[in-house]
Structure formats: structure tokens, C-alpha cells
Amino acid sequence: MELRVKALETILVEKGYVDPAALDVLIETYEHRIGPKNGARVVARAWSDADYLLRLRADATAAIAELGYSGRQGEHMRIAENTPEVHNLVVCTLCSCYPWSVLGLPPVWYKSAPYRSRAVIDPRGVLRDFGVELPAGTKLRVWDSTAELRYLVIPMRPAGSEGMDQDALAALVTRDSMIGAGLALTPGKAA
């Protein structure tokens, strides 16, 4: 795959269709300025700052923008908080609406027809496929993203994370946990 991408890039540059500097800017943007690390910082702040969590609940778009994350596909945000009683799962049943500013580009599985349909029909089965087994009494809510509204799941803060600073907390947050298809890592399991 890497060789194919390089060959395609070479041809497009040679023909003058793509500016190599523009490609470098795009790559740098997706590697360092947008993506799941941004969302993890939002979650870590929500876990450690009760006032920030209140602002997220009231106006997620504005609260997320406080941290400098806004723009394409993140203009209208809402949070869904996981609790011991409720687990949230996000899907876009029509296409792949996704909050790029806080989660980066959507994973292939998020855009797939099987995920999009099963997330609504059999969300517990989807979670099992991702290795998440919820207690039978946990209510499951499925949120359908649209072009007008994107969701960010605030996963439950893992036990044993008390006293951790925001950087350490952010390392516990995965992209999948912010979609609801996974859980936050426990301390000691962060990459």
C-alpha cells in the first residue's frame, strides 16, 4: 500500500496536479493538529475539571473550542457521557459524519455498511465485536451523527486514575472510547 501511495503521489506531482508542499501541510495537519489526541485532551479535561464538564454539557462546541479545537466537521458538537447505568455509541447511519477536529479521520469500520446498520440493530453485538461486554443492566444509547451535529462520547473515568494529571489521563483515552465502541484504558495499560 505504501508503495502504491508513493507511486500515485509521484505521478500527481510530476504532472503538476499536486504541490508537494501542500501535501506536507496536509500530512502535518492530520498528524499533529487534528485527531484523537485532541479528543483525549477534551476528555481528560472533563474528567479533571468539573467546571469544564459543565461547559461541555451546556455547549460542547464552545467548550471544545476553548482548547483550540474547532473547524471542519466539528462545528456543531454534543457530548454523550458514559456512566455505570448508560453506555453511548455513535454512528452515522447515512454516511460517515464524524468530528474530525477531535477524532481525526474516521476509521474504515466506522464508514462501513455493516457497522452503520448493526450499530442500530444490534449495538451490544457490535460492542462484543470490539471486545466490550457491558453488564446486562447497562442501558445502551445509540447516537446518529448528521451533517448538522456530531457527538463525542465522554467515557467513564477508569478506577485508579485519581490523582493523575491531564496528560496522564489523556493517555488513557482511545479513539474507540470516544465513539463508544471501546472503553478508556486502565492505568498501566496506556500505550
Backbone as CSV, one residue per row, in Angstrom:
resi,resn,N_x,N_y,N_z,CA_x,CA_y,CA_z,C_x,C_y,C_z
1,MET,0.834,-1.188,0.000,0.000,0.000,0.000,0.877,1.248,0.000
2,GLU,1.912,1.241,0.841,2.787,2.407,0.921,3.439,2.700,-0.428
3,LEU,3.851,1.645,-1.144,4.458,1.843,-2.460,3.449,2.410,-3.460
4,ARG,2.223,1.932,-3.392,1.180,2.459,-4.286,0.933,3.945,-4.036
5,VAL,0.840,4.312,-2.767,0.602,5.712,-2.414,1.754,6.567,-2.915
6,LYS,2.993,6.114,-2.704,4.171,6.868,-3.156,4.167,6.989,-4.685
7,ALA,3.825,5.922,-5.392,3.780,5.968,-6.857,2.726,6.955,-7.336
8,LEU,1.561,6.926,-6.717,0.487,7.851,-7.086,0.913,9.288,-6.803
9,GLU,1.514,9.518,-5.654,1.980,10.858,-5.307,3.008,11.347,-6.330
10,THR,3.941,10.486,-6.711,4.977,10.852,-7.675,4.369,11.263,-9.009
11,ILE,3.424,10.492,-9.491,2.768,10.803,-10.768,2.008,12.125,-10.678
12,LEU,1.245,12.320,-9.603,0.463,13.546,-9.453,1.367,14.777,-9.358
13,VAL,2.502,14.648,-8.682,3.446,15.766,-8.574,4.093,16.035,-9.928
14,GLU,4.544,14.972,-10.616,5.190,15.132,-11.927,4.263,15.804,-12.931
15,LYS,2.985,15.499,-12.889,2.028,16.080,-13.828,1.560,17.471,-13.398
16,GLY,1.987,17.903,-12.224,1.627,19.229,-11.752,0.243,19.323,-11.128
17,TYR,-0.367,18.187,-10.820,-1.702,18.190,-10.218,-1.665,18.455,-8.711
18,VAL,-0.542,18.146,-8.097,-0.413,18.285,-6.650,0.900,18.987,-6.325
19,ASP,0.834,19.918,-5.406,2.018,20.619,-4.924,2.568,19.836,-3.732
20,PRO,3.828,19.397,-3.784,4.378,18.616,-2.667,4.316,19.375,-1.333
21,ALA,4.473,20.681,-1.360,4.392,21.460,-0.121,2.979,21.398,0.465
22,ALA,1.974,21.407,-0.416,0.589,21.306,0.058,0.346,19.946,0.698
23,LEU,0.906,18.892,0.117,0.785,17.559,0.716,1.437,17.524,2.094
24,ASP,2.609,18.139,2.207,3.297,18.175,3.501,2.448,18.883,4.551
25,VAL,1.786,19.971,4.166,0.924,20.702,5.097,-0.251,19.828,5.536
26,LEU,-0.872,19.134,4.582,-1.987,18.243,4.923,-1.551,17.135,5.878
27,ILE,-0.441,16.516,5.571,0.053,15.426,6.414,0.377,15.946,7.810
28,GLU,1.051,17.084,7.887,1.403,17.670,9.181,0.141,18.004,9.975
29,THR,-0.861,18.517,9.293,-2.115,18.863,9.957,-2.763,17.633,10.583
30,TYR,-2.885,16.560,9.809,-3.546,15.361,10.324,-2.695,14.609,11.342
31,GLU,-1.374,14.775,11.276,-0.521,14.107,12.253,-0.449,14.857,13.578
32,HIS,-0.533,16.199,13.537,-0.231,16.961,14.745,-1.312,17.928,15.210
33,ARG,-2.225,18.346,14.337,-3.167,19.381,14.751,-4.594,18.898,14.931
34,ILE,-4.974,17.835,14.273,-6.312,17.289,14.475,-6.186,15.798,14.730
35,GLY,-7.158,15.247,15.391,-7.128,13.814,15.606,-7.492,13.414,17.014
36,PRO,-7.389,12.125,17.292,-7.828,11.582,18.570,-7.106,12.153,19.787
37,LYS,-5.887,12.624,19.620,-5.193,13.214,20.768,-5.923,14.461,21.244
38,ASN,-6.523,15.193,20.323,-7.298,16.371,20.710,-8.518,15.958,21.534
39,GLY,-9.240,14.979,21.049,-10.397,14.497,21.787,-10.012,13.959,23.154
40,ALA,-8.872,13.272,23.222,-8.402,12.739,24.501,-8.123,13.873,25.487
41,ARG,-7.620,14.985,24.992,-7.384,16.142,25.871,-8.704,16.728,26.367
42,VAL,-9.723,16.735,25.502,-11.047,17.211,25.919,-11.580,16.318,27.038
43,VAL,-11.497,15.015,26.846,-11.995,14.069,27.846,-11.220,14.207,29.155
44,ALA,-9.899,14.273,29.070,-9.080,14.399,30.277,-9.434,15.668,31.048
45,ARG,-9.667,16.736,30.318,-10.060,17.990,30.983,-11.421,17.826,31.653
46,ALA,-12.358,17.159,30.966,-13.694,16.935,31.543,-13.605,16.076,32.798
47,TRP,-12.726,15.070,32.791,-12.559,14.204,33.946,-11.972,14.943,35.145
48,SER,-11.138,15.950,34.887,-10.389,16.580,35.974,-10.863,17.983,36.344
49,ASP,-11.802,18.531,35.569,-12.253,19.910,35.800,-13.780,19.948,35.718
50,ALA,-14.430,19.952,36.880,-15.898,19.904,36.930,-16.538,21.092,36.223
51,ASP,-15.921,22.264,36.321,-16.467,23.445,35.634,-16.408,23.269,34.118
52,TYR,-15.317,22.700,33.633,-15.202,22.458,32.196,-16.259,21.455,31.740
53,LEU,-16.483,20.405,32.525,-17.514,19.422,32.180,-18.884,20.089,32.094
54,LEU,-19.175,21.005,32.999,-20.447,21.740,32.936,-20.547,22.552,31.643
55,ARG,-19.447,23.183,31.242,-19.454,23.949,29.990,-19.627,23.025,28.784
56,LEU,-19.018,21.847,28.839,-19.187,20.859,27.760,-20.651,20.446,27.638
57,ARG,-21.270,20.205,28.775,-22.678,19.806,28.761,-23.557,20.910,28.193
58,ALA,-23.269,22.146,28.540,-24.093,23.276,28.107,-23.877,23.616,26.638
59,ASP,-22.630,23.607,26.178,-22.307,23.976,24.795,-20.976,23.327,24.436
60,ALA,-21.039,22.097,23.973,-19.826,21.336,23.683,-18.969,22.014,22.624
61,THR,-19.590,22.592,21.616,-18.823,23.248,20.556,-17.939,24.347,21.144
62,ALA,-18.515,25.202,21.967,-17.755,26.305,22.562,-16.704,25.792,23.541
63,ALA,-17.044,24.812,24.355,-16.094,24.288,25.339,-14.910,23.610,24.646
64,ILE,-15.178,22.888,23.584,-14.095,22.240,22.828,-13.234,23.311,22.164
65,ALA,-13.849,24.360,21.665,-13.097,25.457,21.037,-12.190,26.168,22.036
66,GLU,-12.543,26.160,23.324,-11.675,26.742,24.356,-10.284,26.115,24.312
67,LEU,-10.219,24.857,23.926,-8.935,24.150,23.863,-8.286,24.295,22.490
68,GLY,-8.925,25.071,21.615,-8.356,25.329,20.303,-8.769,24.355,19.226
69,TYR,-9.785,23.525,19.495,-10.212,22.516,18.527,-11.561,22.913,17.946
70,SER,-11.546,23.236,16.693,-12.784,23.590,16.000,-12.546,23.420,14.514
71,GLY,-13.558,23.725,13.753,-13.388,23.680,12.305,-14.074,22.502,11.674
72,ARG,-13.532,22.130,10.546,-14.156,21.155,9.672,-14.724,19.951,10.415
73,GLN,-15.973,19.704,10.215,-16.718,18.572,10.777,-16.834,18.619,12.292
74,GLY,-16.495,19.742,12.906,-16.634,19.854,14.342,-17.347,21.127,14.738
75,GLU,-18.117,21.662,13.798,-18.785,22.945,14.029,-19.923,22.850,15.034
76,HIS,-20.594,21.719,15.100,-21.748,21.551,15.982,-21.572,20.249,16.759
77,MET,-21.075,20.381,17.975,-20.739,19.213,18.782,-21.669,19.070,19.983
78,ARG,-21.847,17.826,20.382,-22.583,17.489,21.594,-21.832,16.324,22.249
79,ILE,-21.862,16.272,23.578,-21.231,15.144,24.254,-22.298,14.157,24.716
80,ALA,-21.868,12.921,24.867,-22.689,11.858,25.441,-21.814,11.205,26.501
81,GLU,-22.231,11.285,27.748,-21.415,10.793,28.861,-21.770,9.359,29.233
82,ASN,-20.753,8.520,29.284,-20.959,7.157,29.772,-20.970,7.162,31.298
83,THR,-21.855,6.348,31.855,-21.967,6.185,33.303,-22.119,4.689,33.573
84,PRO,-22.106,4.274,34.823,-22.360,2.850,35.093,-23.741,2.406,34.605
85,GLU,-24.689,3.340,34.505,-26.053,2.995,34.084,-26.268,3.091,32.580
86,VAL,-25.497,3.945,31.885,-25.721,4.214,30.456,-24.390,4.193,29.696
87,HIS,-24.390,3.478,28.573,-23.248,3.481,27.664,-23.728,4.053,26.331
88,ASN,-22.934,4.936,25.747,-23.289,5.599,24.497,-22.426,5.096,23.349
89,LEU,-23.041,4.960,22.186,-22.364,4.526,20.976,-22.758,5.476,19.858
90,VAL,-21.775,5.912,19.075,-22.035,6.861,17.993,-21.918,6.149,16.649
91,VAL,-22.800,6.527,15.749,-22.816,6.004,14.389,-23.329,7.116,13.481
92,CYS,-23.059,7.025,12.221,-23.719,7.857,11.221,-24.363,6.884,10.250
93,THR,-25.670,6.757,10.316,-26.354,5.744,9.518,-26.400,6.094,8.036
94,LEU,-26.259,7.354,7.686,-26.350,7.748,6.276,-25.022,7.714,5.544
95,CYS,-23.961,8.072,6.224,-22.654,8.125,5.539,-21.559,7.899,6.564
96,SER,-20.815,8.946,6.891,-19.758,8.794,7.888,-19.488,10.123,8.587
97,CYS,-20.525,10.854,8.952,-20.358,12.116,9.666,-19.568,11.847,10.940
98,TYR,-18.536,12.645,11.163,-17.545,12.333,12.181,-16.843,13.626,12.585
99,PRO,-16.560,13.843,13.861,-15.931,15.090,14.311,-14.407,15.100,14.100
100,TRP,-13.974,15.469,12.917,-12.563,15.404,12.549,-11.657,16.180,13.501
101,SER,-12.107,17.333,13.976,-11.227,18.170,14.796,-10.816,17.490,16.101
102,VAL,-11.647,16.611,16.620,-11.308,15.935,17.874,-11.019,14.446,17.716
103,LEU,-11.385,13.861,16.582,-11.132,12.425,16.393,-10.304,12.103,15.152
104,GLY,-9.982,13.102,14.340,-9.232,12.830,13.117,-10.136,12.240,12.052
105,LEU,-9.524,11.555,11.123,-10.294,10.922,10.051,-11.011,9.692,10.581
106,PRO,-12.213,9.410,10.084,-12.951,8.234,10.582,-12.258,6.937,10.187
107,PRO,-12.263,5.963,11.081,-11.703,4.656,10.732,-12.571,3.976,9.668
108,VAL,-11.980,3.072,8.947,-12.685,2.375,7.867,-13.941,1.692,8.387
109,TRP,-13.851,1.049,9.543,-15.008,0.320,10.068,-16.177,1.248,10.365
110,TYR,-15.896,2.506,10.770,-16.959,3.452,11.091,-17.783,3.784,9.845
111,LYS,-17.132,3.786,8.697,-17.800,4.117,7.435,-18.466,2.908,6.782
112,SER,-18.209,1.721,7.306,-18.704,0.505,6.654,-20.204,0.319,6.876
113,ALA,-20.856,-0.233,5.865,-22.293,-0.506,5.963,-22.623,-1.465,7.109
114,PRO,-21.831,-2.528,7.321,-22.163,-3.420,8.438,-22.159,-2.706,9.797
115,TYR,-21.166,-1.846,10.059,-21.161,-1.115,11.331,-22.362,-0.187,11.402
116,ARG,-22.602,0.554,10.340,-23.679,1.554,10.340,-25.037,0.906,10.591
117,SER,-25.278,-0.269,10.054,-26.580,-0.905,10.276,-26.617,-1.662,11.598
118,ARG,-25.577,-2.408,11.906,-25.583,-3.202,13.147,-25.541,-2.345,14.393
119,ALA,-24.917,-1.166,14.309,-24.859,-0.300,15.492,-26.262,0.074,15.956
120,VAL,-27.197,0.150,15.027,-28.581,0.486,15.358,-29.376,-0.764,15.710
121,ILE,-29.206,-1.826,14.937,-29.990,-3.049,15.109,-29.500,-3.891,16.287
122,ASP,-28.181,-4.011,16.424,-27.588,-4.888,17.442,-26.373,-4.216,18.083
123,PRO,-26.568,-3.116,18.802,-25.411,-2.405,19.356,-24.602,-3.238,20.354
124,ARG,-25.250,-4.088,21.127,-24.490,-4.938,22.057,-23.599,-5.917,21.300
125,GLY,-24.112,-6.425,20.186,-23.304,-7.316,19.349,-22.104,-6.587,18.764
126,VAL,-22.298,-5.357,18.333,-21.188,-4.550,17.813,-20.143,-4.352,18.908
127,LEU,-20.610,-4.002,20.101,-19.663,-3.801,21.203,-18.904,-5.092,21.517
128,ARG,-19.599,-6.231,21.480,-18.914,-7.517,21.705,-17.832,-7.733,20.656
129,ASP,-18.135,-7.359,19.397,-17.134,-7.484,18.331,-15.884,-6.660,18.640
130,PHE,-16.053,-5.557,19.359,-14.933,-4.709,19.746,-14.341,-5.133,21.094
131,GLY,-14.844,-6.203,21.668,-14.313,-6.691,22.933,-14.904,-6.028,24.158
132,VAL,-16.041,-5.366,24.000,-16.688,-4.681,25.120,-17.944,-5.453,25.506
133,GLU,-17.940,-5.954,26.712,-19.100,-6.673,27.248,-19.651,-5.845,28.399
134,LEU,-20.816,-5.264,28.200,-21.429,-4.434,29.230,-22.306,-5.279,30.137
135,PRO,-22.437,-4.877,31.405,-23.382,-5.583,32.277,-24.792,-5.534,31.679
136,ALA,-25.568,-6.567,31.907,-26.910,-6.666,31.325,-27.789,-5.475,31.688
137,GLY,-27.603,-4.901,32.869,-28.429,-3.785,33.304,-28.019,-2.430,32.741
138,THR,-26.907,-2.370,32.029,-26.460,-1.096,31.464,-27.297,-0.765,30.235
139,LYS,-27.926,0.389,30.263,-28.715,0.854,29.124,-27.758,1.309,28.022
140,LEU,-28.133,1.037,26.795,-27.297,1.408,25.655,-28.028,2.439,24.816
141,ARG,-27.377,3.584,24.578,-27.942,4.631,23.722,-27.090,4.746,22.470
142,VAL,-27.753,4.786,21.331,-27.060,4.956,20.051,-27.389,6.345,19.533
143,TRP,-26.348,7.110,19.216,-26.489,8.476,18.712,-26.116,8.486,17.244
144,ASP,-26.989,9.055,16.430,-26.788,9.110,14.982,-26.264,10.493,14.598
145,SER,-24.983,10.545,14.234,-24.400,11.810,13.785,-25.018,12.228,12.463
146,THR,-25.033,13.518,12.244,-25.557,14.056,10.985,-24.616,15.145,10.506
147,ALA,-24.919,15.697,9.347,-24.135,16.822,8.840,-24.257,18.026,9.759
148,GLU,-25.325,18.110,10.524,-25.553,19.244,11.412,-25.033,19.025,12.831
149,LEU,-24.830,17.786,13.245,-24.486,17.523,14.635,-23.565,16.314,14.751
150,ARG,-22.468,16.496,15.486,-21.512,15.415,15.735,-21.463,15.144,17.237
151,TYR,-21.122,13.920,17.614,-21.078,13.519,19.012,-19.671,13.109,19.420
152,LEU,-19.353,13.377,20.675,-18.128,12.913,21.300,-18.532,12.228,22.600
153,VAL,-18.197,10.940,22.715,-18.502,10.208,23.937,-17.438,10.538,24.975
154,ILE,-17.898,10.858,26.175,-17.001,11.015,27.320,-17.041,9.678,28.056
155,PRO,-16.007,8.850,27.871,-16.032,7.542,28.521,-15.941,7.689,30.041
156,MET,-16.302,6.643,30.740,-16.172,6.670,32.199,-14.685,6.736,32.562
157,ARG,-14.406,7.547,33.554,-13.033,7.644,34.046,-12.684,6.326,34.730
158,PRO,-11.567,5.723,34.342,-11.232,4.418,34.915,-10.805,4.504,36.382
159,ALA,-11.138,3.467,37.115,-10.707,3.354,38.511,-9.183,3.355,38.542
160,GLY,-8.649,3.967,39.577,-7.202,4.011,39.726,-6.557,5.208,39.048
161,SER,-7.374,6.069,38.431,-6.813,7.235,37.734,-6.876,8.499,38.579
162,GLU,-7.330,8.360,39.812,-7.399,9.512,40.695,-5.983,10.052,40.911
163,GLY,-5.863,11.366,40.923,-4.564,11.982,41.172,-3.683,12.090,39.936
164,MET,-4.109,11.531,38.816,-3.313,11.636,37.590,-3.506,13.024,36.992
165,ASP,-2.451,13.568,36.358,-2.592,14.862,35.696,-3.272,14.681,34.340
166,GLN,-3.593,15.791,33.690,-4.363,15.722,32.450,-3.623,14.985,31.333
167,ASP,-2.307,15.120,31.253,-1.563,14.389,30.215,-1.654,12.887,30.439
168,ALA,-1.514,12.464,31.685,-1.608,11.032,32.001,-3.026,10.525,31.758
169,LEU,-4.027,11.341,32.095,-5.415,10.949,31.844,-5.677,10.819,30.342
170,ALA,-5.170,11.769,29.570,-5.383,11.736,28.111,-4.811,10.462,27.501
171,ALA,-3.734,9.943,28.062,-3.134,8.713,27.545,-4.040,7.497,27.758
172,LEU,-5.041,7.621,28.627,-5.980,6.519,28.882,-7.154,6.516,27.905
173,VAL,-7.299,7.598,27.146,-8.462,7.769,26.267,-8.110,7.300,24.859
174,THR,-8.923,6.396,24.322,-8.709,5.905,22.956,-9.752,6.500,22.018
175,ARG,-9.437,6.490,20.743,-10.416,6.938,19.748,-11.705,6.150,19.880
176,ASP,-11.584,4.832,19.995,-12.777,3.989,20.074,-13.617,4.311,21.309
177,SER,-12.967,4.680,22.421,-13.737,5.017,23.623,-14.514,6.313,23.431
178,MET,-14.034,7.202,22.543,-14.740,8.460,22.285,-15.843,8.305,21.241
179,ILE,-15.915,7.123,20.633,-17.017,6.765,19.743,-18.011,5.898,20.515
180,GLY,-17.525,5.270,21.579,-18.344,4.368,22.380,-18.136,2.919,22.022
181,ALA,-17.275,2.652,21.038,-17.001,1.280,20.623,-15.920,0.637,21.483
182,GLY,-15.393,1.389,22.430,-14.374,0.882,23.332,-14.512,1.557,24.684
183,LEU,-13.629,1.193,25.579,-13.593,1.789,26.911,-12.243,2.479,27.094
184,ALA,-12.192,3.399,28.038,-10.916,4.030,28.375,-9.997,2.942,28.953
185,LEU,-8.708,3.132,28.750,-7.735,2.190,29.282,-7.609,2.364,30.791
186,THR,-7.220,1.308,31.453,-6.960,1.424,32.882,-5.516,1.867,33.064
187,PRO,-5.215,2.565,34.161,-3.833,2.983,34.378,-2.891,1.766,34.307
188,GLY,-1.767,1.968,33.678,-0.818,0.867,33.473,-0.995,0.183,32.134
189,LYS,-2.128,0.414,31.450,-2.379,-0.207,30.140,-2.219,0.792,28.996
190,ALA,-2.007,2.086,29.314,-1.870,3.114,28.283,-0.594,2.864,27.491
191,ALA,-0.700,3.146,26.177,0.449,2.950,25.297,1.474,4.033,25.527
